Amino acid sequence: MTGSLLHSRWAHTIIFLSTLVNPSFQDSIEPRQSGLQWGSCDPTLSSVIRVACANFTVPLDWTNPSNGQSATLYVAKLPARNGSPLGTIFVNPGGPGSLGTSFLNGRSGEKIMNITGGLFDIVSWDPRGVGFSSPAIRYLDVATPTPQQTLALQENLIFGTLNAQSSGPTQADVDAFHANATNVETYFKSFVQKCVDKNGDNLKYVGTVATVRDLVALADAIEGPGRPIRYWGLSYGTIIGSYLLDLFPERVGRVVLDSVLDATTYSQRVSYQSYATSLEDADDALQTFYDACAAAGPSLCSFATDGSTGASLRQRANDLVDVSAAAPEMWHITADSLSAIYDVFHGGSSVSARSLDRLNELEHRYDMRLRSTVYGSLDTHPSATYAIFCGDSIDSSNVTTTDVYNEIVRVTKDVSNPHGPLEIAVSSSWCHLWPARAVERHTSQGTPKLPNQILLIGNSYDPSTPVSSARKLRDRLNAGGTRQATLIQNDGSGHSSLSMDSACTYDIIKRYFVEGVVPGDTLCGTNFQGFVGDPFATNHSTSTSIISAAMADATGPVGSASITMTQSSVLALVVWPVACMLFSSMVSLQFYFL
C-alpha cells in the first residue's frame, strides 16, 4: 500500500469540436462488415468459461462515415448452452471505461447466462476507446496497464482530497483543501497533456452516441438488419441504453436497464454537479452494513459488540475514522487491531499462524479487487473514462477548479460526509480541464415511442445509482399515457441486481427475456442471509442455490455466483489498513467480485 493511498480519507467507487445528434443519418447505420469471425480470445483475458472473441469494424466518425477512417471493436460471445439460442442479449457492464470482454470472461458472464436460463448468446464488447478495441484511448504504451499504473492517477488526486472528521469538515479542513487545489490541478493538467499528445483527434470519437451507433451496427451484423435489440445495461451501461431508447426507439426489443444512472443529469448538467445525485442513497447503503452486523452479533460479525445497534456501530466506525484523522502515523496499529479483533472473534485470543495464513490468502486473492472498489476498473486506462465521460458532457469553459472544490465541500456537508471527499477522484470533477468534446452529443429529454416495454431495476440502497434515478426514467418514459417502462425494486443493498441475489428479480428478468412477460411495478425481496457461513469458503453454495431456484428449468450447471456480503465485509475489515476506508466502501464491494 503506497503512502499516497494511505492519505486517502474515504473510499467509494465511482469516474472543442462538437455537434448535436444529426437526425439525417440516425437511421442509416451500416457496419463495414457483415457477420463476425469468432475465434479464441486474447490470452490475457484468462477466460475460465467458453467465450469466443472477434473483431468488428465500424466507421471512426459516424457523422462522416464515408471518410474511410475506421474503428475496430473487440467483441466477446458466451454461447447459449443448448446450442440453439433464442437470440442474442447484448450486455454493457458500465464504467465508462470498463471492458465488456473482461466482464463476460469472468463470473459475471456466467451469472448472466444462468439468470437468463442459458437460452441466449450473451455478447459484450470493449466500447470504442476502451481495452482491446482500437483506437484505444491511452496515456501509456500498454493495452492493459498494471493495477499500480492505473491507480497512480487516482492516488495522486486522492492525496489532495478533503480531510474531514466524521462530524463534517471544519473550516481548517476546508482551508487546507483549497490551499492544495493548485498543486492538484497542475498534476491533472500534466495527465491531460499526456492524453492529448498520445491520442490527438481520437479523443473526440469515443462518445456514448457513437457507442450506441456501434451497438446498432453490431446487432445488425449478428442478429440481422433492423431486428429488435435485446440489451442489458448496468450502471453507465444504462446511459447507453437510455440513448438507445431516444435515438433508435424503433430498434428497442427487450431491454433491461439495471442500476440506472440519471441520463438527464448526465447529459444536461455541468459534469461536476452529477456526483451529488449518485450519492443520494450511499449513506443508507452503508447503514445496512451496520444494521446487519448488529443483528448478527459478535459471534458472526467481528465488528459487533454485545448489545450493539446499527447506530452504535456507525458511531464506533466514526470514532475509528476520527482517531485515524488525528493520528495518521497510527494507521498501521488500526489495521493490526482490526486483524486482532477478527482473530479474537474467530477462534483465538491472539493472532494465530492460521489467521495470518488466512489474511495472507485474502490479500493475495483480493487486494487489487478491493482497491478497484475505490478507483473503478483496473483493466483499462483512466484516460478512456475521462474521454468518454467528459466528451459526453456539456461545455464548461466557465467552470473553475474553485467551483468544483466548493461543490465537494457542499456534498460532504449536506449529502454524504463519508463519500463526498472522494468526488475529487471521479472523472466528472475535472471535465472543465478536459480539452475535447465528442463530435456527437445527446441531450436526454422527451418521451420516445417504444414498440416494447422495458424493465428498469434499482436496489433500494445502491451507493452509486439511487433507485430514484430509475423512478425518474420510468416517469419520463410513461409520461405520454402509455406504459412503456416497469420498475423492479430489488429490496437490498449494493450496486446492481447482481450484487444481492433475489430469486424474485431473477425470475422476472428471465421471463421477460424468454417470454416477454412484463409485470407491474414490483418490490422484490432478496435472498441475502446476512453474516452466515465461512467467509473464506470458495463454494458459494447459498448464492448458487438461489439462482438454481430461480432458474429451475435452465439447461446446464449453475456457475459460480457473486461473492456474498459476508465475504465482502470481512475482506474489507481485515485487509484494508485505513479504518476510514473500510466502512465507506463496505456495501459496494460486492459488485466487483462478480
C-alpha positions as CSV (number, residue, x, y, z in Angstrom):
1,M,0.0,0.0,0.0
2,T,1.6,3.3,-1.1
3,G,2.0,6.3,1.1
4,S,-0.3,8.4,-1.1
5,L,-3.1,5.8,-0.8
6,L,-2.8,5.9,3.0
7,H,-3.6,9.6,2.8
8,S,-7.0,8.8,1.2
9,R,-9.7,9.6,3.7
10,W,-12.6,7.8,2.2
11,A,-13.3,5.1,-0.3
12,H,-16.1,4.8,-2.8
13,T,-16.5,3.5,-6.3
14,I,-17.4,5.7,-8.7
15,I,-15.4,8.4,-12.8
16,F,-13.8,21.6,-28.7
17,L,-15.3,20.1,-31.7
18,S,-18.9,19.1,-31.2
19,T,-22.3,18.8,-33.0
20,L,-25.6,17.7,-31.7
21,V,-27.1,14.4,-32.9
22,N,-28.0,14.7,-36.6
23,P,-31.3,13.0,-37.4
24,S,-30.4,12.8,-41.1
25,F,-28.1,9.8,-40.6
26,Q,-29.8,8.5,-37.5
27,D,-31.5,5.6,-39.4
28,S,-28.7,4.8,-41.8
29,I,-26.3,2.8,-39.7
30,E,-24.3,0.4,-41.9
31,P,-21.4,-1.6,-40.5
32,R,-18.3,-2.0,-42.5
33,Q,-18.7,-5.8,-42.4
34,S,-21.5,-8.4,-42.1
35,G,-21.1,-11.2,-39.7
36,L,-18.2,-11.8,-37.3
37,Q,-15.4,-14.4,-37.4
38,W,-15.3,-15.9,-34.0
39,G,-12.1,-17.3,-32.5
40,S,-10.1,-17.6,-29.3
41,C,-10.0,-14.5,-27.0
42,D,-6.8,-12.7,-26.1
43,P,-5.0,-14.9,-23.6
44,T,-4.7,-12.1,-21.1
45,L,-8.4,-12.3,-20.5
46,S,-7.8,-15.6,-18.8
47,S,-11.3,-17.0,-19.6
48,V,-12.5,-19.8,-17.4
49,I,-15.6,-20.3,-19.5
50,R,-16.4,-20.9,-23.1
51,V,-16.1,-17.4,-24.5
52,A,-15.2,-16.6,-28.2
53,C,-14.0,-13.3,-29.5
54,A,-14.0,-11.4,-32.8
55,N,-13.1,-8.0,-34.2
56,F,-15.8,-5.8,-35.7
57,T,-15.1,-2.8,-37.9
58,V,-17.2,0.4,-37.8
59,P,-16.7,4.0,-39.0
60,L,-14.5,6.1,-36.7
61,D,-16.7,9.1,-37.3
62,W,-20.4,8.3,-37.6
63,T,-21.0,11.9,-38.6
64,N,-18.9,11.3,-41.7
65,P,-18.8,7.6,-42.3
66,S,-17.6,7.8,-45.8
67,N,-14.2,9.4,-44.9
68,G,-12.5,6.0,-44.9
69,Q,-11.4,6.0,-41.2
70,S,-12.4,3.0,-39.1
71,A,-12.6,1.9,-35.6
72,T,-12.3,-1.8,-34.5
73,L,-14.4,-3.1,-31.7
74,Y,-13.3,-6.2,-29.7
75,V,-16.3,-8.4,-29.1
76,A,-16.9,-11.4,-26.9
77,K,-19.6,-14.0,-27.1
78,L,-20.7,-16.6,-24.5
79,P,-22.8,-19.1,-26.5
80,A,-26.1,-20.4,-25.3
81,R,-26.0,-23.7,-23.5
82,N,-28.5,-25.5,-25.7
83,G,-26.8,-24.8,-29.0
84,S,-29.9,-23.3,-30.4
85,P,-30.1,-19.8,-29.0
86,L,-33.4,-17.8,-28.9
87,G,-31.3,-14.8,-29.9
88,T,-28.6,-12.5,-28.6
89,I,-28.6,-10.4,-25.4
90,F,-26.1,-7.5,-25.7
91,V,-24.6,-6.5,-22.3
92,N,-22.6,-3.5,-21.2
93,P,-21.2,-3.6,-17.6
94,G,-20.7,0.1,-17.0
95,G,-17.9,2.4,-16.5
96,P,-17.5,4.4,-18.6
97,G,-14.3,2.6,-19.5
98,S,-14.9,-0.9,-18.4
99,L,-14.0,-3.8,-20.7
100,G,-17.1,-5.8,-21.8
101,T,-14.8,-8.6,-22.9
102,S,-13.3,-8.9,-19.4
103,F,-16.7,-8.8,-17.8
104,L,-18.0,-11.6,-20.0
105,N,-14.9,-13.7,-19.4
106,G,-15.4,-13.6,-15.7
107,R,-18.0,-14.8,-13.3
108,S,-20.4,-12.1,-14.4
109,G,-20.9,-13.6,-17.8
110,E,-21.7,-17.0,-16.4
111,K,-24.1,-15.4,-13.9
112,I,-26.0,-13.5,-16.6
113,M,-26.1,-16.8,-18.6
114,N,-27.7,-18.5,-15.5
115,I,-30.2,-15.8,-14.9
116,T,-31.4,-15.8,-18.5
117,G,-31.8,-19.6,-18.5
118,G,-28.9,-20.5,-20.7
119,L,-31.1,-19.8,-23.7
120,F,-29.4,-16.8,-25.4
121,D,-26.0,-16.0,-26.7
122,I,-24.6,-13.3,-24.4
123,V,-22.4,-10.7,-26.2
124,S,-20.4,-7.9,-24.8
125,W,-17.7,-5.7,-26.3
126,D,-15.0,-3.2,-25.4
127,P,-16.5,0.1,-26.4
128,R,-14.6,2.4,-28.7
129,G,-11.7,3.9,-26.9
130,V,-11.5,1.1,-24.3
131,G,-9.4,-2.0,-23.8
132,F,-8.7,-4.2,-26.8
133,S,-10.8,-2.0,-29.2
134,S,-9.0,0.5,-31.4
135,P,-8.2,3.3,-31.4
136,A,-7.9,2.9,-27.6
137,I,-7.6,6.0,-25.5
138,R,-4.3,5.6,-23.6
139,Y,-1.7,7.7,-21.9
140,L,0.6,4.7,-21.5
141,D,2.1,2.4,-24.2
142,V,0.3,-0.7,-23.0
143,A,-3.1,-2.3,-23.8
144,T,-3.9,-3.2,-20.2
145,P,-1.9,-1.3,-17.6
146,T,-0.9,-2.9,-14.3
147,P,-3.1,-2.1,-11.3
148,Q,-0.2,0.1,-10.0
149,Q,-0.2,2.1,-13.2
150,T,-3.9,2.6,-13.2
151,L,-4.0,3.5,-9.5
152,A,-1.3,6.2,-9.9
153,L,-3.6,8.9,-11.2
154,Q,-6.4,8.5,-8.7
155,E,-4.0,8.1,-5.8
156,N,-2.4,11.4,-6.6
157,L,-5.8,13.1,-6.8
158,I,-7.0,11.5,-3.6
159,F,-3.8,12.7,-1.9
160,G,-5.2,16.2,-2.2
161,T,-8.8,15.3,-1.0
162,L,-10.8,17.0,1.7
163,N,-9.7,15.8,5.2
164,A,-12.9,15.7,7.2
165,Q,-13.8,14.4,10.7
166,S,-16.9,12.1,11.0
167,S,-18.9,15.1,12.1
168,G,-18.0,17.0,8.9
169,P,-15.2,19.2,7.7
170,T,-14.0,22.1,9.9
171,Q,-13.1,25.4,8.5
172,A,-9.4,24.4,8.9
173,D,-10.1,21.3,6.8
174,V,-11.7,23.4,4.1
175,D,-8.9,25.9,4.1
176,A,-6.2,23.2,3.8
177,F,-8.2,21.6,1.0
178,H,-8.4,24.8,-1.1
179,A,-4.8,25.6,-0.4
180,N,-3.8,22.4,-2.2
181,A,-6.0,23.0,-5.2
182,T,-3.3,24.5,-7.4
183,N,-1.0,21.5,-6.9
184,V,-3.7,19.0,-7.7
185,E,-4.8,21.0,-10.8
186,T,-1.3,21.2,-12.1
187,Y,-0.9,17.4,-11.7
188,F,-4.1,16.7,-13.6
189,K,-3.2,19.1,-16.4
190,S,0.0,17.2,-16.9
191,F,-2.0,14.0,-17.2
192,V,-4.4,15.7,-19.7
193,Q,-1.4,16.8,-21.8
194,K,-0.1,13.2,-22.0
195,C,-3.5,12.1,-23.2
196,V,-3.6,14.8,-25.9
197,D,-0.1,14.0,-27.0
198,K,-0.9,10.3,-27.2
199,N,-4.4,10.3,-28.7
200,G,-4.9,13.6,-30.6
201,D,-8.2,13.8,-32.5
202,N,-9.3,10.3,-31.4
203,L,-10.4,11.9,-28.1
204,K,-13.5,13.3,-29.8
205,Y,-14.6,10.0,-31.4
206,V,-15.4,7.9,-28.3
207,G,-18.6,9.5,-27.0
208,T,-21.7,7.5,-26.0
209,V,-23.7,8.4,-29.1
210,A,-21.0,6.7,-31.2
211,T,-21.1,3.7,-28.9
212,V,-24.9,3.4,-29.4
213,R,-24.4,3.5,-33.1
214,D,-21.8,0.8,-32.8
215,L,-24.3,-1.3,-30.8
216,V,-26.9,-1.0,-33.6
217,A,-24.4,-1.9,-36.2
218,L,-23.2,-4.8,-34.2
219,A,-26.8,-6.0,-33.7
220,D,-27.4,-5.8,-37.4
221,A,-24.3,-7.9,-38.1
222,I,-25.2,-10.6,-35.5
223,E,-29.0,-10.6,-35.5
224,G,-29.8,-9.3,-38.9
225,P,-30.6,-5.7,-40.1
226,G,-33.5,-4.0,-38.4
227,R,-34.3,-6.6,-35.9
228,P,-35.2,-5.6,-32.3
229,I,-32.3,-5.4,-30.0
230,R,-32.1,-7.2,-26.7
231,Y,-29.9,-5.4,-24.2
232,W,-28.9,-5.5,-20.5
233,G,-27.0,-2.4,-19.3
234,L,-25.6,-1.9,-15.9
235,S,-24.7,1.4,-14.3
236,Y,-23.1,3.6,-17.1
237,G,-24.5,0.9,-19.4
238,T,-27.9,2.3,-18.6
239,I,-26.8,5.6,-20.2
240,I,-26.0,3.6,-23.4
241,G,-29.5,2.0,-23.0
242,S,-31.2,5.4,-22.4
243,Y,-29.6,6.8,-25.5
244,L,-30.7,3.8,-27.5
245,L,-34.3,4.4,-26.4
246,D,-34.1,8.1,-27.5
247,L,-32.1,7.7,-30.8
248,F,-33.3,4.3,-32.1
249,P,-36.7,3.7,-30.4
250,E,-37.8,1.5,-33.3
251,R,-35.0,-0.9,-32.6
252,V,-35.9,-1.4,-28.9
253,G,-36.6,-5.0,-28.2
254,R,-36.4,-6.4,-24.7
255,V,-34.2,-4.0,-22.7
256,V,-33.2,-4.2,-19.1
257,L,-31.6,-1.1,-17.5
258,D,-30.1,-2.1,-14.2
259,S,-28.7,0.4,-11.6
260,V,-29.9,3.4,-13.6
261,L,-27.8,6.5,-13.9
262,D,-29.8,9.7,-14.4
263,A,-29.3,10.3,-18.2
264,T,-30.9,13.8,-17.9
265,T,-28.3,14.9,-15.3
266,Y,-25.6,13.1,-17.2
267,S,-26.3,14.9,-20.4
268,Q,-27.7,18.3,-19.4
269,R,-25.9,19.5,-16.2
270,V,-22.3,20.6,-15.7
271,S,-20.5,17.4,-15.0
272,Y,-19.2,18.1,-11.5
273,Q,-22.7,18.6,-10.3
274,S,-23.7,15.0,-11.1
275,Y,-21.8,13.4,-8.2
276,A,-24.3,14.5,-5.5
277,T,-27.1,12.7,-7.4
278,S,-25.2,9.5,-7.4
279,L,-24.7,9.6,-3.6
280,E,-28.3,10.0,-2.7
281,D,-28.6,6.5,-1.1
282,A,-24.9,6.0,-0.3
283,D,-25.1,6.6,3.4
284,D,-28.2,4.5,3.7
285,A,-26.4,1.7,1.9
286,L,-23.6,1.9,4.4
287,Q,-26.1,1.8,7.2
288,T,-27.4,-1.5,6.0
289,F,-24.0,-3.0,6.8
290,Y,-24.1,-1.6,10.4
291,D,-27.6,-2.9,10.9
292,A,-26.9,-6.4,9.5
293,C,-23.7,-6.6,11.6
294,A,-25.5,-5.6,14.8
295,A,-28.3,-8.1,14.1
296,A,-25.8,-10.9,13.6
297,G,-23.9,-10.1,16.8
298,P,-20.3,-10.5,17.7
299,S,-20.3,-14.3,17.1
300,L,-20.9,-13.8,13.4
301,C,-19.8,-10.2,12.7
302,S,-16.4,-9.3,14.1
303,F,-17.1,-5.6,14.3
304,A,-20.2,-6.0,16.5
305,T,-20.3,-6.0,20.3
306,D,-22.7,-7.4,22.8
307,G,-25.9,-5.3,22.6
308,S,-24.7,-3.1,19.8
309,T,-27.1,-1.5,17.4
310,G,-26.7,-0.2,13.9
311,A,-26.5,3.3,15.2
312,S,-23.8,2.4,17.8
313,L,-21.7,0.5,15.2
314,R,-21.9,3.5,12.9
315,Q,-20.6,5.7,15.8
316,R,-17.9,3.1,16.5
317,A,-16.8,3.4,12.9
318,N,-16.9,7.1,13.1
319,D,-14.7,7.1,16.2
320,L,-12.1,5.0,14.3
321,V,-12.2,7.5,11.5
322,D,-11.6,10.3,13.8
323,V,-8.7,8.5,15.5
324,S,-7.2,7.9,12.1
325,A,-7.6,11.5,11.1
326,A,-6.0,12.7,14.3
327,A,-3.0,10.3,14.2
328,P,-2.3,9.0,10.7
329,E,1.0,7.6,12.0
330,M,-1.1,5.1,13.9
331,W,-2.9,3.7,10.9
332,H,-0.8,0.5,10.9
333,I,-1.9,0.0,14.5
334,T,-5.5,0.5,13.5
335,A,-5.0,-2.2,10.8
336,D,-3.3,-4.6,13.3
337,S,-6.1,-4.0,15.8
338,L,-8.8,-4.8,13.2
339,S,-7.0,-8.0,12.4
340,A,-6.7,-8.9,16.0
341,I,-10.4,-8.2,16.5
342,Y,-11.1,-10.6,13.6
343,D,-9.0,-13.3,15.2
344,V,-10.4,-12.9,18.7
345,F,-14.0,-13.4,17.4
346,H,-12.9,-16.3,15.2
347,G,-11.2,-18.8,17.4
348,G,-8.3,-17.3,19.3
349,S,-7.1,-14.8,21.8
350,S,-4.1,-13.8,19.8
351,V,-3.1,-13.6,16.1
352,S,-2.5,-17.2,15.3
353,A,-0.5,-18.6,12.5
354,R,-3.7,-19.9,11.0
355,S,-5.3,-16.5,10.9
356,L,-2.2,-14.9,9.4
357,D,-2.2,-17.5,6.7
358,R,-5.9,-16.7,6.0
359,L,-5.2,-13.0,6.0
360,N,-2.3,-13.5,3.6
361,E,-4.6,-15.5,1.4
362,L,-7.1,-12.7,1.4
363,E,-4.5,-10.1,0.5
364,H,-3.2,-12.3,-2.3
365,R,-6.6,-13.1,-3.7
366,Y,-8.5,-9.9,-3.2
367,D,-6.3,-6.9,-2.5
368,M,-6.3,-5.5,-6.0
369,R,-10.0,-6.1,-6.4
370,L,-10.6,-4.2,-3.1
371,R,-8.6,-1.3,-4.5
372,S,-10.8,-1.4,-7.6
373,T,-13.8,-0.6,-5.4
374,V,-12.2,2.8,-4.8
375,Y,-10.8,3.5,-8.2
376,G,-13.1,1.6,-10.6
377,S,-11.9,-0.8,-13.3
378,L,-8.2,-1.8,-13.0
379,D,-8.1,-3.3,-16.5
380,T,-8.4,-0.1,-18.6
381,H,-6.8,3.3,-18.8
382,P,-8.4,6.1,-16.7
383,S,-7.9,8.3,-19.8
384,A,-10.7,6.3,-21.5
385,T,-13.0,7.1,-18.7
386,Y,-12.3,10.8,-18.9
387,A,-12.5,10.9,-22.7
388,I,-16.0,9.3,-22.6
389,F,-17.5,11.0,-19.6
390,C,-16.1,14.4,-20.4
391,G,-16.6,14.0,-24.1
392,D,-20.3,13.5,-23.4
393,S,-20.7,16.4,-21.0
394,I,-21.8,19.9,-21.8
395,D,-19.4,22.7,-22.4
396,S,-17.9,24.0,-19.1
397,S,-15.4,26.7,-20.1
398,N,-16.8,29.0,-17.4
399,V,-16.2,26.4,-14.6
400,T,-13.2,26.8,-12.4
401,T,-11.5,24.3,-10.0
402,T,-12.7,26.5,-7.2
403,D,-16.3,25.8,-8.2
404,V,-15.5,22.1,-8.1
405,Y,-13.9,22.3,-4.7
406,N,-16.8,24.3,-3.3
407,E,-19.1,21.6,-4.6
408,I,-17.0,18.9,-2.9
409,V,-17.3,20.7,0.4
410,R,-21.1,21.2,-0.1
411,V,-21.6,17.5,-0.9
412,T,-19.5,16.4,2.1
413,K,-21.5,18.6,4.4
414,D,-25.0,18.2,3.0
415,V,-25.2,14.9,1.1
416,S,-22.6,12.4,2.4
417,N,-19.8,13.0,4.8
418,P,-18.2,9.6,4.2
419,H,-18.3,9.8,0.4
420,G,-18.2,13.4,-0.5
421,P,-14.4,13.9,-0.3
422,L,-13.9,11.3,-3.0
423,E,-15.5,13.4,-5.6
424,I,-12.1,14.8,-6.3
425,A,-11.1,11.4,-7.8
426,V,-14.0,10.9,-10.1
427,S,-13.9,11.9,-13.8
428,S,-16.8,14.3,-13.6
429,S,-14.8,16.7,-11.3
430,W,-12.3,17.5,-14.0
431,C,-14.2,17.9,-17.2
432,H,-13.7,21.6,-17.1
433,L,-10.0,20.9,-17.9
434,W,-10.6,18.2,-20.5
435,P,-9.9,19.7,-24.0
436,A,-12.2,17.7,-26.2
437,R,-15.9,17.0,-26.6
438,A,-17.5,14.2,-28.6
439,V,-18.4,15.1,-32.2
440,E,-21.9,14.0,-31.3
441,R,-23.6,14.6,-28.0
442,H,-27.1,13.9,-27.0
443,T,-29.5,15.6,-24.5
444,S,-31.9,13.1,-23.0
445,Q,-35.4,14.6,-22.9
446,G,-38.9,14.0,-24.1
447,T,-40.7,10.7,-24.3
448,P,-39.7,8.3,-27.2
449,K,-42.4,6.0,-28.5
450,L,-41.2,2.4,-27.9
451,P,-42.5,-0.7,-29.6
452,N,-41.9,-2.8,-26.5
453,Q,-42.0,-2.2,-22.7
454,I,-38.6,-2.2,-20.9
455,L,-37.6,-3.2,-17.4
456,L,-35.8,-0.9,-15.0
457,I,-34.1,-2.3,-12.0
458,G,-32.9,-0.5,-8.9
459,N,-31.7,-1.6,-5.5
460,S,-33.3,0.1,-2.5
461,Y,-29.9,1.1,-1.2
462,D,-27.4,1.5,-4.0
463,P,-24.3,3.5,-3.1
464,S,-23.7,4.7,-6.7
465,T,-27.0,4.8,-8.6
466,P,-30.0,5.6,-6.4
467,V,-33.3,4.0,-7.2
468,S,-34.8,7.5,-7.6
469,S,-33.0,7.7,-10.9
470,A,-34.8,4.6,-12.1
471,R,-38.1,6.1,-11.0
472,K,-37.3,9.3,-12.9
473,L,-36.6,7.4,-16.1
474,R,-39.8,5.3,-15.6
475,D,-41.9,8.5,-15.2
476,R,-40.3,10.1,-18.3
477,L,-41.0,7.0,-20.5
478,N,-44.6,6.7,-19.2
479,A,-45.4,10.4,-19.4
480,G,-47.3,10.0,-22.7
481,G,-50.0,8.0,-21.1
482,T,-48.8,4.6,-22.4
483,R,-46.9,2.3,-20.0
484,Q,-43.5,1.8,-21.6
485,A,-41.4,1.0,-18.5
486,T,-41.8,-1.1,-15.4
487,L,-39.6,-0.7,-12.3
488,I,-38.4,-3.7,-10.3
489,Q,-37.0,-2.5,-7.0
490,N,-34.6,-5.1,-5.5
491,D,-35.0,-4.5,-1.8
492,G,-31.4,-4.7,-0.8
493,S,-28.0,-3.0,-0.9
494,G,-25.2,-3.0,-3.4
495,H,-24.6,-1.8,-6.9
496,S,-26.9,-3.5,-9.5
497,S,-29.2,-6.6,-9.1
498,L,-26.1,-8.8,-9.5
499,S,-24.8,-7.6,-6.1
500,M,-27.5,-9.1,-4.0
501,D,-29.3,-12.2,-5.2
502,S,-33.0,-12.2,-5.5
503,A,-35.0,-15.1,-6.9
504,C,-37.9,-12.8,-7.4
505,T,-35.9,-10.3,-9.5
506,Y,-34.0,-13.0,-11.4
507,D,-37.2,-14.8,-12.3
508,I,-38.8,-11.6,-13.7
509,I,-35.7,-10.9,-15.8
510,K,-35.7,-14.4,-17.2
511,R,-39.4,-14.4,-18.0
512,Y,-39.1,-11.0,-19.6
513,F,-36.2,-12.1,-21.9
514,V,-37.7,-15.5,-22.7
515,E,-41.4,-14.9,-22.8
516,G,-41.8,-11.1,-23.0
517,V,-43.7,-11.1,-19.7
518,V,-43.8,-7.6,-18.1
519,P,-45.3,-7.4,-14.6
520,G,-46.4,-4.2,-12.9
521,D,-44.0,-2.3,-10.7
522,T,-42.7,-4.8,-8.2
523,L,-40.8,-4.7,-4.9
524,C,-38.7,-7.9,-4.8
525,G,-37.2,-9.2,-1.6
526,T,-33.7,-10.6,-1.6
527,N,-32.2,-13.9,-0.5
528,F,-29.4,-12.3,1.4
529,Q,-28.9,-14.1,4.7
530,G,-26.5,-11.8,6.4
531,F,-23.4,-12.9,8.3
532,V,-23.6,-16.7,7.9
533,G,-21.2,-19.4,6.9
534,D,-17.5,-19.4,6.4
535,P,-16.5,-16.2,4.6
536,F,-13.4,-17.9,3.2
537,A,-15.4,-20.7,1.5
538,T,-14.8,-20.9,-2.2
539,N,-18.1,-22.8,-2.8
540,H,-20.7,-20.0,-2.9
541,S,-23.5,-22.5,-2.3
542,T,-26.1,-20.1,-0.9
543,S,-25.9,-17.7,-3.9
544,T,-25.7,-20.6,-6.4
545,S,-28.8,-22.3,-4.9
546,I,-30.7,-19.0,-5.2
547,I,-30.0,-18.8,-8.9
548,S,-30.8,-22.5,-9.2
549,A,-34.2,-22.0,-7.6
550,A,-35.0,-19.0,-9.9
551,M,-33.6,-20.8,-13.0
552,A,-35.0,-24.2,-12.3
553,D,-35.5,-25.1,-15.9
554,A,-32.2,-23.8,-17.2
555,T,-30.0,-26.2,-19.1
556,G,-26.5,-27.0,-17.9
557,P,-25.0,-26.5,-14.4
558,V,-25.2,-23.3,-12.5
559,G,-21.9,-21.5,-12.4
560,S,-20.2,-19.6,-9.6
561,A,-22.3,-16.8,-8.2
562,S,-21.3,-13.4,-6.7
563,I,-19.4,-13.2,-3.5
564,T,-21.7,-12.7,-0.6
565,M,-21.9,-9.6,1.6
566,T,-20.4,-11.7,4.4
567,Q,-17.3,-12.2,2.4
568,S,-17.2,-8.6,1.3
569,S,-17.4,-7.1,4.7
570,V,-14.9,-9.5,6.3
571,L,-12.5,-8.9,3.4
572,A,-12.7,-5.1,3.9
573,L,-12.3,-5.3,7.6
574,V,-9.2,-7.4,7.7
575,V,-7.3,-6.3,4.6
576,W,-7.6,-2.6,4.3
577,P,-5.2,-0.7,6.7
578,V,-7.0,2.6,6.9
579,A,-10.1,2.5,9.1
580,C,-11.9,5.3,7.3
581,M,-11.6,3.5,4.0
582,L,-13.1,0.3,5.4
583,F,-16.6,1.5,6.2
584,S,-17.4,3.8,3.3
585,S,-16.7,1.1,0.7
586,M,-18.3,-1.8,2.5
587,V,-21.5,-2.3,0.6
588,S,-20.2,-1.5,-2.8
589,L,-17.6,-4.3,-2.6
590,Q,-20.0,-6.9,-3.8
591,F,-20.3,-5.8,-7.4
592,Y,-16.6,-6.1,-8.1
593,F,-16.4,-9.7,-7.0
594,L,-18.9,-10.9,-9.6
